[in-house]
Amino acid sequence: MELRDYLQILHRNWVLLLVATLVGGGLAVGVSFLQTPRYEATTKLYVSARSDAAGINELAQGTSFARQAVVSFVDVVNSSIVLERVIDQLRLDTTPDHLRSAVSASTPLNSVIISVTVSDPDPSTAAAIANSVGTNFSDVVVNTLERPQGETASLVRIETIEPALVPTTASSPNFPLTIALGLVAGLALGVILAVGRSVLDTRIHSRHDIEAVTDLPVLGGIPYDVGITKRPLIVESDRRSPGAEAFRSLRTNLQFVEVDGAARTFVVSSAGPGEGKSVTTVNLALALAETGAKVALVDGDLRLPRIAEYMGLEGGAGLTDVLIGRAALADVLQQWGKNKLYILPSGRIPPNPAELLGSEAMRRTIEALTTAFDYVLIDAPPLLLVTDAAVISRLANGTLLVAASGSTRKPQLSAAVEKLNTIGSRIFGVVVTKMPPKGPDSYGYGEYSYAGVLDEDSGLKGRAAGNSAKRS
């Protein structure tokens, strides 16, 4: 994936990132409050080597010896021989092994200073132990480990140059640091979850997802409308809405599609059910009719027809009656509204839809419609469920594939494209429905308001919505 892909993932999952960050910070706060405060006290010791001679060379040798010896002395600080004396001196109820975890010693590079740090829940105890460790360490090294045989004084001297003071603030927990780490850890976890979720999610969300599946052009994006089931004819009922403008933009793009011949016959289908193909077909037909074009809207879904219901028509007689020779095409075509829009309902559901749609009668019917109309839109069943759409597509100029954002999966769209390519049917492009009006996956219509704007083609202003249900 490219950088823009990751940025889009983060944009799409910003709520997850925010929640994960806040949870990480909250857990860090909880852990900090549950921790027992600990205090650190530090004492500093100066190590030197005494020499009876007062020459410069002897002083240099003594300093060099002290620097070399101090590295070994650091390991003696929390040795058992020192810690046992500390425990006895302070009468502590602990063991050298347990006390060793609270005592640490360090020395800077090429230095003769040893820093002894003690951590304890009680600040006074921490200071007392640090000072006791320093005193007993000096006694062990000077009077035991580094005392020459036969002499009364050791050549090594260790002096306390900074005694441990009782600390006034706890060293841990460090609330700012802990909370910062918690926030960073929560954000990192959120990023991992967001990327993992995106990688595992095969659904189509945006134009970029379609480009990853196929090189077909995206002819349009239709924003999601909560009330689409109650008012599917949004081009007529809500003419200034972003959805209506999206269908008009689709109409414009479709007008530039190159087809063989003067008439334009399109099959509208989808990979699976519930992707909005029927709503797309009826609204595209309405948008085309607004331009003055003569449009035929055919319900070619002989299994689950929707066109007559959406258009408010009686669909008892229609395409099936024409295909079996029971009625003439002119007798079942119904004009809708004041424009040149004609509806051919499906008629009664037959027992053999695929055979009827692939028959010679269907070919003659489409030829007759192509001759009489500027545009012929055929609503067909989903491609991956039945063969109906593939059969009809061979009789038309080509197919418009509908894919629903957040619903259609990439393998499904790929399989639908492959199915049409296999039979040699032309695919003009993809129409993405149910797109979010805002956010990284939006198509760009949610930011605009078209209220009061003249219709882009008809120039008519304020047409009453009540004409949508009228038939001529």
C-alpha positions as CSV (number, residue, x, y, z in Angstrom):
1,M,0.0,0.0,0.0
2,E,1.0,3.6,-0.7
3,L,1.3,6.4,1.9
4,R,-2.1,7.8,0.9
5,D,-3.7,4.4,1.6
6,Y,-2.4,4.4,5.1
7,L,-3.5,8.0,5.6
8,Q,-7.0,7.1,4.3
9,I,-7.1,4.2,6.7
10,L,-6.3,6.4,9.6
11,H,-8.8,9.0,8.5
12,R,-11.5,6.3,8.1
13,N,-10.7,4.8,11.6
14,W,-10.2,8.1,13.5
15,V,-12.8,7.1,16.1
16,L,-11.0,3.8,16.8
17,L,-7.7,5.7,17.1
18,L,-9.2,8.2,19.5
19,V,-10.8,5.5,21.6
20,A,-7.7,3.4,21.7
21,T,-5.6,6.4,22.7
22,L,-8.0,7.4,25.5
23,V,-8.2,3.8,26.8
24,G,-4.4,3.6,26.8
25,G,-4.1,6.8,28.8
26,G,-6.9,5.7,31.1
27,L,-5.2,2.4,31.8
28,A,-1.9,4.3,32.5
29,V,-3.7,6.5,35.0
30,G,-5.2,3.5,36.7
31,V,-1.9,1.6,36.9
32,S,-0.2,4.8,38.3
33,F,-2.7,5.1,41.1
34,L,-2.4,1.4,42.0
35,Q,1.4,1.5,42.2
36,T,2.9,2.1,45.6
37,P,5.0,5.4,45.6
38,R,8.7,4.8,45.9
39,Y,11.4,7.3,46.9
40,E,15.0,7.4,45.9
41,A,17.9,8.7,48.0
42,T,21.4,9.0,46.6
43,T,24.8,9.4,48.3
44,K,28.1,10.1,46.4
45,L,31.5,8.6,47.4
46,Y,35.0,9.8,46.4
47,V,37.6,7.2,45.9
48,S,41.4,8.1,46.0
49,A,44.7,6.3,46.5
50,R,47.1,7.6,49.1
51,S,50.8,7.8,48.5
52,D,53.6,8.6,50.9
53,A,55.5,10.4,48.2
54,A,54.5,13.8,47.1
55,G,55.7,13.9,43.5
56,I,53.7,14.5,40.5
57,N,54.3,11.0,39.1
58,E,53.1,9.4,42.3
59,L,49.9,11.5,42.3
60,A,49.2,10.6,38.7
61,Q,49.8,6.9,39.5
62,G,47.4,7.2,42.5
63,T,44.7,8.8,40.4
64,S,45.1,6.2,37.6
65,F,44.8,3.4,40.2
66,A,41.7,4.9,41.7
67,R,40.0,5.1,38.3
68,Q,40.8,1.5,37.6
69,A,39.8,0.3,41.0
70,V,36.5,2.2,41.1
71,V,35.0,0.0,38.4
72,S,35.5,-3.1,40.6
73,F,34.3,-1.2,43.7
74,V,30.9,-0.6,42.1
75,D,30.2,-4.3,42.3
76,V,31.0,-4.4,45.9
77,V,28.4,-1.8,46.9
78,N,25.5,-4.2,46.9
79,S,27.4,-7.3,47.8
80,S,26.3,-9.5,50.7
81,I,29.2,-8.5,52.9
82,V,28.1,-4.8,52.8
83,L,24.3,-5.4,52.9
84,E,24.5,-7.7,55.9
85,R,26.2,-4.9,57.8
86,V,23.5,-2.5,56.7
87,I,20.7,-4.8,57.8
88,D,22.4,-5.3,61.2
89,Q,23.1,-1.6,61.7
90,L,19.5,-0.4,60.8
91,R,17.8,-3.6,62.2
92,L,15.9,-4.1,58.9
93,D,13.5,-7.0,58.6
94,T,14.8,-8.2,55.2
95,T,17.5,-10.3,53.6
96,P,20.6,-9.3,51.5
97,D,19.0,-10.7,48.4
98,H,15.8,-8.7,48.8
99,L,17.6,-5.5,49.8
100,R,20.0,-5.9,46.8
101,S,17.1,-5.1,44.3
102,A,16.6,-1.7,46.0
103,V,20.3,-0.7,45.9
104,S,22.2,0.3,42.8
105,A,25.6,1.9,42.2
106,S,27.1,3.6,39.2
107,T,30.2,5.6,38.2
108,P,30.7,7.9,35.2
109,L,33.4,6.9,32.7
110,N,37.0,7.8,33.8
111,S,35.7,9.1,37.1
112,V,36.5,8.2,40.8
113,I,33.0,9.1,42.1
114,I,30.6,6.3,43.0
115,S,26.8,7.1,43.2
116,V,24.8,4.9,45.5
117,T,21.0,5.0,45.0
118,V,18.4,3.3,47.2
119,S,14.7,3.0,46.4
120,D,12.1,2.4,49.1
121,P,8.5,3.2,49.8
122,D,9.5,5.2,52.9
123,P,11.7,8.3,52.1
124,S,13.4,8.3,55.5
125,T,14.3,4.6,55.2
126,A,15.6,5.2,51.7
127,A,18.0,8.0,53.0
128,A,19.1,5.9,56.0
129,I,19.9,2.8,53.9
130,A,21.8,4.9,51.3
131,N,24.0,6.5,54.0
132,S,24.5,3.2,55.7
133,V,25.5,1.5,52.5
134,G,28.0,4.2,51.8
135,T,29.5,4.0,55.3
136,N,29.7,0.2,55.4
137,F,31.0,0.0,51.8
138,S,33.8,2.4,52.7
139,D,34.7,0.3,55.8
140,V,34.7,-3.0,53.9
141,V,36.9,-1.7,51.0
142,V,39.4,0.3,53.1
143,N,39.7,-1.9,56.2
144,T,39.1,-5.3,54.7
145,L,39.6,-5.6,50.9
146,E,42.3,-3.1,50.3
147,R,44.3,-3.2,53.5
148,P,47.9,-4.2,52.9
149,Q,49.5,-6.9,55.0
150,G,51.8,-5.7,57.8
151,E,50.6,-2.1,57.5
152,T,48.2,-0.3,59.7
153,A,46.6,1.9,57.1
154,S,45.1,1.2,53.6
155,L,46.4,3.1,50.6
156,V,42.7,3.5,49.4
157,R,40.5,6.2,50.8
158,I,36.8,6.5,50.3
159,E,35.0,9.6,51.6
160,T,31.4,10.7,51.4
161,I,31.2,13.9,49.5
162,E,27.4,14.1,49.3
163,P,25.3,12.3,51.9
164,A,21.8,11.1,51.1
165,L,19.0,13.4,52.0
166,V,15.4,12.5,52.8
167,P,13.6,12.9,49.4
168,T,10.4,15.0,49.3
169,T,8.9,13.7,46.1
170,A,8.3,10.2,44.9
171,S,10.5,8.9,42.0
172,S,7.8,6.5,40.9
173,P,5.2,6.4,39.6
174,N,6.0,9.2,37.2
175,F,2.5,10.3,36.3
176,P,3.4,12.5,33.3
177,L,5.7,9.9,31.8
178,T,3.4,6.9,32.5
179,I,0.4,8.7,31.0
180,A,2.4,9.7,28.0
181,L,3.6,6.2,27.4
182,G,0.0,4.9,27.9
183,L,-1.3,7.4,25.3
184,V,1.4,6.4,22.8
185,A,0.9,2.7,23.4
186,G,-2.9,3.1,23.0
187,L,-2.4,5.1,19.7
188,A,0.1,2.5,18.4
189,L,-2.4,-0.3,19.2
190,G,-5.2,1.7,17.5
191,V,-3.0,2.1,14.4
192,I,-2.3,-1.7,14.3
193,L,-6.0,-2.5,14.7
194,A,-7.0,0.0,12.0
195,V,-4.5,-1.3,9.5
196,G,-5.3,-4.9,10.4
197,R,-9.0,-4.2,10.0
198,S,-8.5,-2.6,6.7
199,V,-6.3,-5.4,5.4
200,L,-8.8,-8.0,6.4
201,D,-11.8,-6.0,5.2
202,T,-12.5,-6.9,1.6
203,R,-15.5,-4.6,1.2
204,I,-15.5,-1.7,-1.3
205,H,-15.5,1.7,0.4
206,S,-14.2,4.1,-2.2
207,R,-13.2,4.7,-5.8
208,H,-9.7,3.6,-4.9
209,D,-10.9,0.2,-3.8
210,I,-12.6,-0.3,-7.2
211,E,-9.4,0.7,-8.9
212,A,-7.6,-2.0,-7.0
213,V,-10.0,-4.6,-8.4
214,T,-10.6,-3.5,-12.0
215,D,-9.5,-0.9,-14.4
216,L,-13.1,0.0,-15.3
217,P,-14.0,3.6,-15.0
218,V,-16.2,4.8,-12.1
219,L,-19.1,6.6,-13.8
220,G,-20.6,8.0,-10.6
221,G,-21.0,7.8,-6.9
222,I,-24.4,8.0,-5.2
223,P,-24.4,9.2,-1.6
224,Y,-26.2,7.1,1.0
225,D,-29.8,8.3,1.8
226,V,-31.6,7.0,4.9
227,G,-35.0,7.5,3.4
228,I,-34.3,5.9,0.0
229,T,-36.6,3.0,0.8
230,K,-39.6,5.3,1.4
231,R,-38.9,7.7,-1.5
232,P,-36.8,5.9,-4.1
233,L,-37.5,8.4,-6.8
234,I,-35.2,11.1,-5.3
235,V,-34.5,12.8,-8.7
236,E,-38.2,13.6,-8.8
237,S,-39.2,14.0,-5.1
238,D,-36.0,15.7,-3.8
239,R,-34.6,17.5,-6.9
240,R,-32.1,19.7,-5.0
241,S,-30.6,16.9,-2.9
242,P,-27.0,15.7,-3.2
243,G,-28.4,12.3,-4.3
244,A,-30.4,13.8,-7.2
245,E,-27.4,15.8,-8.3
246,A,-25.3,12.6,-8.2
247,F,-27.7,10.9,-10.6
248,R,-27.5,13.8,-12.9
249,S,-23.8,13.7,-12.8
250,L,-24.0,9.9,-13.7
251,R,-26.3,10.9,-16.6
252,T,-23.8,13.4,-17.9
253,N,-21.0,10.8,-17.7
254,L,-23.2,8.2,-19.5
255,Q,-23.9,10.6,-22.3
256,F,-20.2,10.6,-23.2
257,V,-19.9,6.8,-23.3
258,E,-19.2,5.6,-26.8
259,V,-21.6,3.0,-28.0
260,D,-22.1,1.3,-31.4
261,G,-25.0,3.0,-33.2
262,A,-27.2,5.9,-32.3
263,A,-29.3,4.3,-29.6
264,R,-27.9,3.5,-26.2
265,T,-29.1,0.3,-24.5
266,F,-27.7,-0.5,-21.1
267,V,-28.2,-3.4,-18.7
268,V,-27.9,-2.3,-15.1
269,S,-26.9,-5.1,-12.7
270,S,-24.8,-5.8,-9.6
271,A,-22.7,-8.6,-8.2
272,G,-25.2,-9.4,-5.4
273,P,-28.6,-8.3,-4.0
274,G,-29.2,-5.2,-2.0
275,E,-26.7,-3.0,-3.8
276,G,-29.2,-0.5,-5.1
277,K,-29.3,-1.4,-8.8
278,S,-33.1,-0.9,-9.2
279,V,-33.0,2.5,-7.4
280,T,-30.1,3.5,-9.6
281,T,-31.9,2.4,-12.8
282,V,-35.1,4.3,-12.1
283,N,-33.4,7.5,-11.0
284,L,-31.0,7.4,-14.0
285,A,-34.0,7.0,-16.3
286,L,-35.7,10.0,-14.6
287,A,-32.5,12.1,-15.0
288,L,-32.2,11.1,-18.7
289,A,-35.8,12.0,-19.3
290,E,-35.3,15.5,-17.8
291,T,-33.1,16.3,-20.8
292,G,-35.9,15.7,-23.2
293,A,-34.5,12.3,-24.3
294,K,-37.0,9.5,-25.1
295,V,-36.2,6.8,-22.5
296,A,-37.5,3.2,-22.0
297,L,-37.2,1.7,-18.6
298,V,-37.5,-2.1,-18.7
299,D,-37.9,-4.3,-15.7
300,G,-35.8,-7.3,-16.7
301,D,-35.7,-8.8,-13.3
302,L,-38.3,-11.5,-13.8
303,R,-37.5,-13.1,-10.4
304,L,-37.9,-10.1,-8.0
305,P,-39.3,-7.1,-9.9
306,R,-39.2,-3.7,-8.3
307,I,-39.7,-1.1,-11.1
308,A,-43.5,-1.1,-11.1
309,E,-43.6,-0.7,-7.4
310,Y,-41.1,2.1,-7.3
311,M,-42.9,4.0,-10.2
312,G,-46.4,3.4,-8.7
313,L,-47.6,1.4,-11.6
314,E,-49.7,-1.7,-12.1
315,G,-47.3,-4.4,-13.2
316,G,-49.6,-7.2,-14.0
317,A,-48.9,-7.0,-17.7
318,G,-45.5,-6.4,-19.1
319,L,-42.3,-8.0,-20.5
320,T,-43.3,-11.6,-20.0
321,D,-46.6,-11.1,-21.9
322,V,-44.6,-9.7,-24.8
323,L,-42.1,-12.5,-24.8
324,I,-44.7,-15.3,-24.8
325,G,-46.8,-13.5,-27.5
326,R,-49.7,-12.7,-25.2
327,A,-49.5,-8.9,-25.7
328,A,-47.9,-6.4,-28.1
329,L,-45.1,-4.2,-26.9
330,A,-47.0,-1.0,-27.6
331,D,-49.9,-2.3,-25.4
332,V,-47.8,-2.8,-22.2
333,L,-45.5,0.2,-22.4
334,Q,-46.8,2.9,-20.0
335,Q,-45.8,6.5,-20.2
336,W,-44.8,8.1,-16.9
337,G,-44.9,11.8,-16.0
338,K,-44.8,14.6,-18.4
339,N,-41.4,13.7,-20.0
340,K,-40.8,11.0,-22.6
341,L,-40.3,8.3,-20.1
342,Y,-41.9,4.9,-20.8
343,I,-42.0,2.0,-18.4
344,L,-42.1,-1.7,-19.4
345,P,-43.0,-3.7,-16.2
346,S,-41.9,-7.2,-15.8
347,G,-45.4,-8.7,-15.9
348,R,-46.1,-12.0,-14.1
349,I,-43.1,-13.9,-12.8
350,P,-42.5,-16.9,-15.2
351,P,-41.2,-20.3,-14.2
352,N,-38.3,-20.0,-16.7
353,P,-36.9,-16.5,-16.6
354,A,-33.5,-17.3,-18.1
355,E,-35.0,-19.0,-21.1
356,L,-37.3,-16.1,-21.8
357,L,-34.7,-13.5,-21.5
358,G,-32.3,-15.3,-23.8
359,S,-35.0,-16.0,-26.4
360,E,-35.4,-14.7,-29.9
361,A,-38.5,-12.8,-28.7
362,M,-36.3,-10.9,-26.2
363,R,-33.9,-10.0,-28.9
364,R,-36.7,-8.7,-31.1
365,T,-38.1,-6.7,-28.2
366,I,-34.8,-5.0,-27.4
367,E,-34.3,-4.2,-31.1
368,A,-37.8,-2.6,-31.2
369,L,-37.1,-0.5,-28.1
370,T,-33.6,0.5,-29.5
371,T,-35.3,1.7,-32.7
372,A,-38.0,3.7,-30.9
373,F,-36.0,5.2,-28.0
374,D,-32.9,7.2,-27.4
375,Y,-32.0,5.3,-24.2
376,V,-33.1,1.9,-23.1
377,L,-32.3,0.9,-19.5
378,I,-32.9,-2.7,-18.4
379,D,-32.9,-3.5,-14.7
380,A,-31.5,-7.1,-14.4
381,P,-31.0,-9.5,-11.5
382,P,-27.7,-9.8,-9.7
383,L,-24.9,-11.4,-11.8
384,L,-23.6,-13.9,-9.3
385,L,-27.0,-15.3,-8.3
386,V,-28.5,-16.2,-11.7
387,T,-27.5,-16.0,-15.4
388,D,-30.3,-13.6,-16.4
389,A,-28.2,-10.4,-16.5
390,A,-25.4,-12.1,-18.4
391,V,-27.9,-13.3,-21.0
392,I,-29.5,-9.9,-21.4
393,S,-26.2,-8.1,-21.6
394,R,-25.3,-9.9,-24.9
395,L,-28.4,-8.3,-26.5
396,A,-27.7,-4.8,-25.3
397,N,-24.8,-2.4,-25.9
398,G,-23.3,-3.3,-22.6
399,T,-23.6,-3.3,-18.8
400,L,-23.5,-0.8,-16.0
401,L,-22.2,-2.5,-12.8
402,V,-23.6,-1.2,-9.5
403,A,-21.5,-1.7,-6.4
404,A,-22.5,-0.7,-2.9
405,S,-20.0,1.1,-0.6
406,G,-19.5,-0.8,2.6
407,S,-21.4,-3.8,1.3
408,T,-20.0,-5.2,-2.0
409,R,-16.9,-7.2,-1.5
410,K,-13.9,-7.0,-3.8
411,P,-14.0,-10.7,-4.8
412,Q,-17.7,-10.4,-5.7
413,L,-17.1,-7.4,-7.9
414,S,-14.1,-9.1,-9.5
415,A,-16.2,-12.3,-10.1
416,A,-19.0,-10.2,-11.7
417,V,-16.5,-8.5,-14.1
418,E,-14.9,-11.8,-15.0
419,K,-18.3,-13.3,-15.7
420,L,-19.2,-10.6,-18.2
421,N,-15.8,-10.6,-19.8
422,T,-16.0,-14.4,-20.3
423,I,-19.2,-14.1,-22.4
424,G,-17.8,-11.1,-24.3
425,S,-20.2,-8.5,-22.9
426,R,-19.0,-5.0,-22.7
427,I,-18.9,-3.2,-19.3
428,F,-19.1,0.5,-19.6
429,G,-18.2,1.2,-15.9
430,V,-19.1,1.0,-12.3
431,V,-21.6,3.1,-10.3
432,V,-20.9,3.2,-6.6
433,T,-24.0,3.5,-4.4
434,K,-24.5,4.1,-0.6
435,M,-21.4,6.2,-0.4
436,P,-21.0,8.2,2.9
437,P,-21.7,11.9,2.3
438,K,-18.7,13.0,4.3
439,G,-15.3,11.5,5.2
440,P,-12.4,9.9,3.3
441,D,-14.7,7.6,1.3
442,S,-17.2,10.2,0.2
443,Y,-17.6,11.0,-3.5
444,G,-17.8,14.7,-2.9
445,Y,-21.5,15.6,-2.9
446,G,-22.1,16.0,0.8
447,E,-20.4,19.4,1.0
448,Y,-22.6,21.2,-1.4
449,S,-26.1,22.5,-1.2
450,Y,-28.2,22.9,-4.4
451,A,-31.2,24.5,-2.9
452,G,-32.5,27.2,-5.2
453,V,-30.2,26.3,-8.1
454,L,-31.6,26.0,-11.6
455,D,-31.8,22.5,-12.9
456,E,-28.6,22.0,-15.0
457,D,-30.4,20.9,-18.2
458,S,-34.1,21.8,-18.1
459,G,-33.7,25.3,-16.6
460,L,-37.0,24.8,-14.8
461,K,-37.2,26.2,-11.3
462,G,-39.4,24.9,-8.5
463,R,-41.2,22.1,-10.2
464,A,-43.8,20.7,-7.9
465,A,-43.0,17.3,-6.4
466,G,-46.6,16.2,-6.8
467,N,-46.1,15.6,-10.5
468,S,-43.9,12.5,-9.6
469,A,-47.0,10.3,-9.1
470,K,-48.9,11.4,-12.2
471,R,-49.2,9.3,-15.3
472,S,-50.3,10.7,-18.7
